[in-house]
Structures are given as structure tokens and as C-alpha cells.
Amino acid sequence: MLSEEVNAALEFRDVDILFDRGNRRGAIEAALARLDAGETREEIGRALKVTVGVAGANLAVARGEISVLMGLSGSGKSTLLRAANRLNRPVRGEVRIGNGLAWLDIARCDDDTLRTLRKTRIAMVFQQFGLLPWRTVRDNVGFGLELRGMAPSLRRDVVAEKLELVGLSNWADAHVHELSGGMQQRVGLARAFATDADILLMDEPFSALDPLIRRKLQDELLDLQKRLKKTILFVSHDIDEALKIGSRITIMREGRIIQTGTPDDIALRPVDDYVAEFIRHMNPLPTIVAASVMRRFEDLPRLPDGMLDGGRIAVAPDAATMWVAGRAVPVRPHSAWVEGALCVVPARLSLGEIIALRQRSGLPVLVEAEGRLVGLCDDADILQALCGKARFGAG
């Protein structure tokens, strides 16, 4: 442990994860040397029978955010996730767990410390639920607490609270086979929440479910996150899922991190053709927000009538009027919009909602940030955001 301030709850520093398929002495060291010399994963595997799972990974996950790892099958996303609780042990680099005051390297800590971390700090939710079929829902949720040695009376209270949190109180005495897939995944979530771990590792938890149930659980996870503020590292192969739930998204390819950024960064500013192709079929409507679509007033050749004060205007339900094309037009926040009024939206409103408001009003949509009108969106801005060329480069 070092007593220094740590902003990230979880951090990967120069992490390499390699697997020796030939079980030969010195193979890993030889593979690292070839990796440092610039050889590819395929070249190293062919020459040494060593699989490069992750190479040179650097990623910080901020406290309270959902960070999503994306990539094709074999890209290394699950391999990296499993290094966070040392199910996969890095051969080089650090996996740092921070608490705001100090950090420790889970890749190098002793076994007792590792067991404590797995019981108290880090919980995992699996793709195939990982439930014990001979146990009831209640006993599955309380399993981690039982291993920790918590008294039965206390365990009952915690389990009841978490079952209520995920909406399964009425199923506490049921067995796994009596539950639908979506309900089983809720049991897995409740079990993870019951440990009160501040870091949750979620390895494609919704991918085995049908699309309707998957979207419902995504919404429920976001609602729970607003209340619980967990630090979540989430693996997904679905770009729309990643853009919907992720505070930040990391794209991986052949064991390496290609780009990390906000959903807007990934959708509007891909770093290369691989990322652009990866997101080409995404649905931009729920992902891109007003702040990324709008034209800022300072970038316009002329400010709209009534905005010569730089956009400082009261956005109250009945207060503001602007002049547009020689006529007075009321200005209303989107929550109190009326027909014939200019609509003011928050900077984080989604493109889909902006399009709906533009269609209803027939007027440009104004964008507000911190009580100040900062830009506008009209048809040209919306079409540019929907255009592949704009999203993949023009920004």
C-alpha cells in the first residue's frame, strides 16, 4: 500500500496477460521480448505457442462510473476484466485497486489479501448467471455473505433488502429452475450487491437474454446505478448496449486497447478506420447528445435576433421571448414546451429527443448549459449528426 491520493477506483497500468500453451520453460519471457520488439500476437503464437491475451493495457476506471470494454470475440476484453480480481494474473504490469487514500496491486498481493478483496471489495456477475441450482433465491443471494461468516440474522436482513432492490422479494423461496432468464440475472445482481462491494465486474451479463429482456435489464441497471453509485467494469459485444450504459467505452483489438472515451468520443471522433467500422451500424439516436450536435453561437456568422447579449436569457416557463424573422416567439424549456414556442433543451438531451422536438415545433432547438444558451440545432445539424461522414470525422 502507498499513501497517495488515488482518483480511480480501478486502474490497469501497462498490463500484459499471456498464456503458455506449450508449457515450456522460458516461453513467457521469450514472448514478452518478442512483444516488446513489435511482433504480432499471431507471430508470437505461431513461434512459441504462447497466446497474448492482453498487451500493454492502460485504463483507469473512475469511482462511480460504468466503464464498458468492447471488442470482437478474442479481442481480450474478458481477459482484461478477469485481471481485475486476478482470475487472470498479469505477467507484467499493475492492476491497482484504490480507495481514495491508498492503492494496492491486486496482481501482486498475497493470497490472504486477495481473498479479502474478493469477499469485500470486488464482486462479479457472470454471463451464465453462475447460480447454485440446489439453493433457493434467498440462499443464492446470501452465498457470499455466508462465506464471509456473517450471522444468519444479519444475512437475512441484507438479502431481503437486495431482493427488494431488484424486485424479487416474492421469489425468495423459489429455486433457480422456476425463474426466467431475466429473473435469474437479477438474482446474480442481487448477490453481487449483497456483498456491498464497491467494484462490480460484469462479463456480458445480458448477452444470453432475448433483446426485450436485455433492454429492460439495461434500464434497470442504470436506475440502480443512480442510487448505488458502484464502480462497474462491464464487458459487452453490443455497441448499442455499450453506448447506452457506458460512462466511458474502451474498444479493444487483438489484445490491445485502441480507443477509450465517452460515448460521444467513440460515436463522433473514432481514432481510426477500425473503430469507425466497428460503430458504423450503431443507432445514434439515444447516444449522441445536444452538446455534440449543436452549432455554438460563437461559431455562427450572426447571432439569432434577441441573442446579442451572448445568450444570457432566463429559461423559465413563462419568462422569455425572442425575435425570430421579425416576430416575437416565446421561449420555453422542453419540459414546459407549448406549440409555437422555441424549445430550450439541456446539453445532454439525446439526438432522438431533439428530433422529436424539432419536428413538433418546426423551429430550431436551443441548447442550454448552466443557465446559458450556448447553441442551436436545426435540420442541417441533425442531418449532419446522422450522416456517417460527420459522425466518423467531420465532428
VOGU-3710 file (C-alpha; in Angstrom, 3 decimals, decimal comma):
1> mlseevnaal> 0,000/0,000/0,000  1,074/3,549/-0,760  -0,496/6,506/0,983  -1,168/8,732/-2,030  -4,421/10,104/-3,392  -5,996/7,843/-5,984  -8,785/9,180/-8,190  -9,501/5,901/-9,950  -11,215/3,047/-8,156  -9,619/0,569/-10,582
11> efrdvdilfd> -6,599/1,076/-12,805  -4,665/-1,088/-15,239  -1,073/0,015/-15,850  0,932/-1,485/-18,710  -0,789/-4,837/-18,232  0,351/-7,867/-20,257  -1,506/-11,175/-19,895  -0,007/-14,174/-21,671  -0,876/-17,877/-21,620  1,729/-20,572/-22,288
21> rgnrrgaiea> 0,062/-23,325/-24,331  3,278/-25,338/-24,700  4,255/-25,263/-21,004  7,922/-24,715/-21,851  10,413/-23,070/-19,523  11,193/-19,502/-20,526  8,416/-19,301/-23,104  6,653/-16,365/-21,424  9,885/-14,379/-21,100  10,700/-15,041/-24,741
31> alarldaget> 7,183/-13,967/-25,755  7,496/-10,715/-23,797  10,778/-9,974/-25,544  9,150/-10,540/-28,939  6,156/-8,421/-27,887  8,493/-5,570/-26,949  10,212/-5,963/-30,312  6,910/-5,331/-32,079  5,886/-8,841/-33,128  2,181/-9,504/-33,506
41> reeigralkv> 0,031/-11,801/-31,435  -0,184/-14,207/-34,363  3,595/-14,304/-34,868  4,265/-14,951/-31,189  1,629/-17,684/-31,010  2,985/-19,437/-34,067  6,608/-19,312/-32,915  6,245/-20,014/-29,187  2,763/-21,466/-28,597  2,109/-18,547/-26,289
51> tvgvaganla> -1,223/-16,711/-26,516  -1,095/-12,955/-25,998  -4,381/-12,234/-24,220  -3,723/-8,573/-23,406  -0,775/-6,389/-24,351  0,184/-3,017/-22,872  -3,247/-2,208/-21,471  -3,653/1,143/-19,709  -7,098/2,001/-18,397  -8,431/3,937/-15,401
61> vargeisvlm> -11,995/3,385/-14,175  -13,269/6,330/-12,153  -15,149/5,811/-8,931  -18,898/5,502/-9,558  -18,762/5,137/-13,354  -19,755/2,348/-15,733  -16,770/1,592/-17,955  -17,513/-0,742/-20,878  -14,962/-2,982/-22,607  -15,892/-3,634/-26,248
71> glsgsgkstl> -14,380/-5,755/-28,969  -14,842/-8,718/-31,250  -14,509/-12,264/-29,943  -10,896/-12,820/-28,934  -10,115/-9,120/-28,591  -9,073/-9,515/-24,953  -11,960/-7,718/-23,247  -12,958/-10,578/-20,905  -9,306/-11,445/-20,331  -8,655/-7,901/-19,101
81> lraanrlnrp> -11,807/-7,823/-16,969  -10,772/-11,036/-15,204  -7,452/-9,486/-14,264  -9,380/-7,112/-12,000  -9,990/-9,918/-9,492  -6,971/-11,979/-10,594  -8,896/-14,770/-12,238  -6,310/-13,926/-14,899  -2,932/-12,958/-13,487  -0,848/-10,444/-15,449
91> vrgevrigng> 2,708/-11,466/-16,212  3,688/-7,807/-16,286  2,140/-4,542/-15,150  -0,118/-3,472/-12,289  -3,824/-3,770/-11,512  -4,424/-1,108/-8,893  -7,390/-1,006/-6,528  -7,836/2,428/-4,978  -9,919/3,727/-2,085  -9,203/7,453/-2,426
101> lawldiarcd> -6,309/7,378/0,036  -4,157/4,452/-0,989  -3,885/1,678/-3,554  -2,683/-1,877/-3,815  -1,663/-4,034/-6,744  -4,039/-6,977/-6,976  -1,704/-8,613/-9,499  0,991/-8,963/-6,816  -0,803/-9,033/-3,463  -0,642/-12,097/-1,194
111> ddtlrtlrkt> -3,370/-14,751/-1,146  -4,970/-13,571/2,113  -5,314/-10,033/0,785  -6,713/-11,380/-2,485  -9,360/-13,433/-0,659  -10,370/-10,383/1,378  -10,657/-8,250/-1,751  -12,843/-10,839/-3,467  -15,114/-11,071/-0,427  -15,444/-7,372/0,314
121> riamvfqqfg> -14,277/-5,069/-2,494  -14,874/-6,806/-5,840  -17,934/-8,800/-6,952  -18,608/-10,473/-10,293  -21,757/-11,028/-12,355  -21,404/-13,781/-14,954  -22,918/-14,239/-18,414  -24,438/-17,617/-17,492  -25,677/-16,355/-14,114  -23,387/-18,629/-12,017
131> llpwrtvrdn> -26,195/-19,612/-9,653  -26,355/-22,727/-7,487  -29,433/-24,671/-8,670  -29,925/-26,621/-5,425  -30,246/-23,390/-3,427  -33,191/-21,043/-3,171  -33,071/-17,497/-4,492  -32,564/-16,247/-0,932  -29,673/-18,637/-0,317  -28,048/-17,796/-3,649
141> vgfglelrgm> -28,117/-14,086/-2,860  -26,690/-14,674/0,603  -23,981/-17,116/-0,501  -21,136/-14,573/-0,438  -22,203/-13,327/2,979  -22,294/-16,904/4,217  -18,722/-17,447/3,028  -17,762/-14,258/4,823  -19,168/-15,703/8,056  -21,969/-13,197/8,575
151> apslrrdvva> -24,502/-14,174/11,235  -27,741/-15,671/9,791  -29,971/-12,959/11,250  -27,902/-10,175/9,722  -27,634/-12,108/6,463  -31,419/-12,404/6,219  -31,840/-8,641/6,532  -29,231/-7,859/3,882  -30,647/-10,454/1,476  -34,194/-9,144/1,943
161> eklelvglsn> -33,021/-5,614/1,190  -31,220/-6,631/-2,005  -34,079/-8,797/-3,245  -36,396/-5,834/-2,842  -33,868/-3,699/-4,724  -34,067/-5,968/-7,801  -37,787/-6,681/-7,481  -37,597/-10,343/-6,422  -38,914/-10,280/-2,862  -41,810/-12,559/-3,803
171> wadahvhels> -39,421/-15,159/-5,245  -37,123/-15,530/-2,248  -38,061/-19,183/-1,633  -38,090/-20,239/-5,305  -35,366/-22,333/-6,935  -33,376/-21,283/-9,988  -35,256/-23,513/-12,456  -38,507/-21,749/-11,554  -37,174/-18,372/-12,759  -36,903/-16,888/-16,237
181> ggmqqrvgla> -33,509/-15,917/-17,615  -34,033/-12,267/-16,802  -35,039/-13,096/-13,248  -32,008/-15,341/-12,826  -29,772/-12,464/-13,887  -31,478/-10,264/-11,302  -30,537/-12,872/-8,685  -26,932/-12,570/-9,849  -27,119/-8,795/-9,494  -28,647/-9,053/-6,034
191> rafatdadil> -25,884/-11,475/-4,969  -23,239/-9,005/-6,142  -24,959/-6,074/-4,411  -25,332/-8,081/-1,191  -21,558/-8,170/-0,692  -21,582/-4,351/-0,674  -18,537/-4,468/-2,950  -17,690/-1,080/-4,415  -16,391/-2,610/-7,678  -18,605/-4,834/-9,858
201> lmdepfsald> -17,219/-6,877/-12,753  -19,898/-7,770/-15,293  -18,878/-10,159/-18,085  -21,533/-9,889/-20,837  -24,254/-10,343/-18,201  -27,184/-9,728/-20,563  -25,948/-11,355/-23,772  -27,736/-14,685/-23,169  -31,114/-12,939/-22,908  -33,562/-12,024/-25,653
211> plirrklqde> -33,463/-8,379/-26,863  -36,533/-7,140/-24,974  -35,362/-8,559/-21,638  -31,834/-7,300/-22,329  -33,034/-3,726/-22,870  -35,181/-3,900/-19,757  -32,248/-5,045/-17,622  -30,048/-2,330/-19,115  -32,612/0,246/-17,985  -32,834/-1,353/-14,554
221> lldlqkrlkk> -29,053/-1,369/-14,191  -28,916/2,344/-15,000  -31,671/3,051/-12,450  -29,833/1,027/-9,804  -26,572/2,777/-10,615  -28,149/6,185/-9,983  -28,892/5,029/-6,443  -25,886/2,843/-5,651  -23,024/4,637/-7,457  -20,948/1,477/-7,895
231> tilfvshdid> -17,780/1,316/-9,971  -18,649/-1,086/-12,793  -16,393/-2,664/-15,394  -18,763/-4,138/-17,979  -17,870/-6,355/-20,950  -20,166/-6,246/-23,980  -20,078/-7,185/-27,648  -23,106/-4,959/-28,439  -22,164/-1,397/-29,440  -25,670/-0,038/-28,784
241> ealkigsrit> -25,594/-1,539/-25,279  -22,163/-0,042/-24,628  -23,186/3,410/-25,827  -26,384/3,266/-23,776  -24,952/2,293/-20,400  -21,294/3,314/-20,531  -19,887/6,464/-18,961  -16,728/5,576/-20,862  -16,106/2,944/-23,535  -12,907/1,110/-24,427
251> imregriiqt> -12,516/-0,563/-27,824  -10,058/-3,485/-27,910  -8,489/-5,334/-30,839  -6,137/-8,329/-30,726  -5,383/-7,770/-27,058  -4,682/-4,052/-27,314  -6,719/-1,002/-26,363  -7,445/1,053/-29,490  -9,553/3,886/-28,067  -11,060/4,916/-24,746
261> gtpddialrp> -13,564/7,755/-24,439  -17,081/8,905/-23,706  -19,929/7,633/-25,903  -19,711/10,933/-27,826  -15,963/10,469/-28,343  -16,474/6,979/-29,741  -19,502/7,881/-31,877  -18,274/11,215/-33,253  -14,476/11,029/-33,062  -13,244/7,477/-33,786
271> vddyvaefir> -9,438/7,365/-33,782  -9,078/5,126/-36,835  -10,901/3,203/-39,531  -11,238/0,126/-37,304  -13,251/1,999/-34,663  -15,263/3,800/-37,360  -16,178/0,466/-38,941  -16,915/-1,019/-35,530  -19,551/1,620/-34,779  -20,867/2,006/-38,343
281> hmnplptiva> -24,164/0,247/-37,622  -24,824/1,839/-34,229  -28,091/3,629/-33,551  -27,096/7,274/-32,898  -30,487/8,493/-31,646  -30,185/7,553/-27,949  -26,411/8,085/-27,833  -25,427/11,407/-29,390  -26,421/14,413/-27,283  -27,302/18,038/-27,974
291> asvmrrfedl> -23,866/19,352/-26,954  -22,292/17,287/-29,742  -24,886/18,145/-32,414  -25,362/21,874/-31,886  -23,635/24,787/-33,544  -22,236/27,123/-30,917  -23,354/30,722/-31,152  -19,761/31,952/-31,301  -19,295/29,815/-34,422  -22,264/31,350/-36,244
301> prlpdgmldg> -21,695/34,276/-38,647  -24,538/36,128/-36,934  -26,384/35,502/-33,682  -30,165/34,988/-33,888  -32,332/38,042/-33,164  -32,645/38,711/-29,454  -29,388/36,952/-28,558  -26,900/39,786/-28,919  -26,235/39,542/-25,170  -24,363/36,300/-25,769
311> griavapdaa> -27,216/34,029/-24,945  -27,880/35,030/-21,348  -31,605/34,551/-21,019  -33,982/33,319/-18,322  -35,322/29,896/-19,254  -38,414/29,990/-17,073  -41,784/28,545/-18,189  -43,329/31,971/-18,762  -40,475/34,473/-18,861  -38,588/34,707/-22,122
321> tmwvagravp> -39,397/35,937/-25,624  -37,115/36,146/-28,656  -37,460/37,767/-32,049  -37,343/35,340/-34,961  -37,911/36,567/-38,545  -39,470/39,763/-37,279  -41,967/38,236/-34,855  -41,939/37,633/-31,135  -41,633/33,964/-30,242  -41,928/32,639/-26,686
331> vrphsawveg> -39,057/30,566/-25,326  -39,833/27,553/-23,165  -37,823/24,756/-21,541  -38,526/21,372/-23,133  -40,385/20,216/-20,000  -42,931/23,033/-20,465  -42,905/23,465/-24,227  -46,057/24,747/-25,942  -46,908/24,919/-29,618  -45,401/27,941/-31,337
341> alcvvparls> -42,561/28,324/-28,842  -38,836/27,925/-29,247  -37,751/24,911/-27,219  -34,709/25,019/-24,926  -33,100/21,676/-24,135  -30,300/20,649/-21,767  -26,937/19,934/-23,355  -27,184/16,208/-22,527  -30,557/15,601/-24,200  -30,375/12,809/-26,764
351> lgeiialrqr> -30,494/13,286/-30,527  -33,698/11,228/-30,704  -35,473/13,612/-28,331  -34,109/16,635/-30,196  -35,511/15,321/-33,488  -38,934/14,814/-31,902  -38,976/18,359/-30,509  -37,765/19,888/-33,793  -40,498/18,038/-35,669  -43,217/19,231/-33,293
361> sglpvlveae> -42,119/22,861/-33,116  -40,969/23,480/-36,696  -38,314/25,797/-35,212  -34,646/25,391/-34,289  -33,970/23,845/-30,884  -31,908/25,977/-28,494  -29,359/24,347/-26,208  -28,721/25,400/-22,629  -25,785/24,683/-20,340  -25,601/26,025/-16,780
371> grlvglcdda> -28,377/28,593/-17,305  -26,868/29,964/-20,502  -27,995/29,469/-24,092  -24,906/28,146/-25,859  -26,056/26,906/-29,265  -28,817/25,701/-31,549  -29,797/22,646/-33,582  -31,737/22,798/-36,831  -32,324/20,338/-39,644  -28,824/20,787/-41,061
381> dilqalcgka> -27,220/19,984/-37,688  -29,414/16,934/-37,204  -28,740/15,598/-40,686  -25,019/16,111/-40,231  -25,132/14,134/-36,973  -26,982/11,312/-38,717  -24,545/11,326/-41,640  -21,773/8,756/-41,486  -19,184/11,227/-42,739  -19,947/13,714/-39,991
391> rfgag> -20,034/11,132/-37,214  -16,824/9,498/-38,342  -14,670/12,544/-38,744  -16,091/15,946/-39,516  -17,423/16,267/-35,958
//
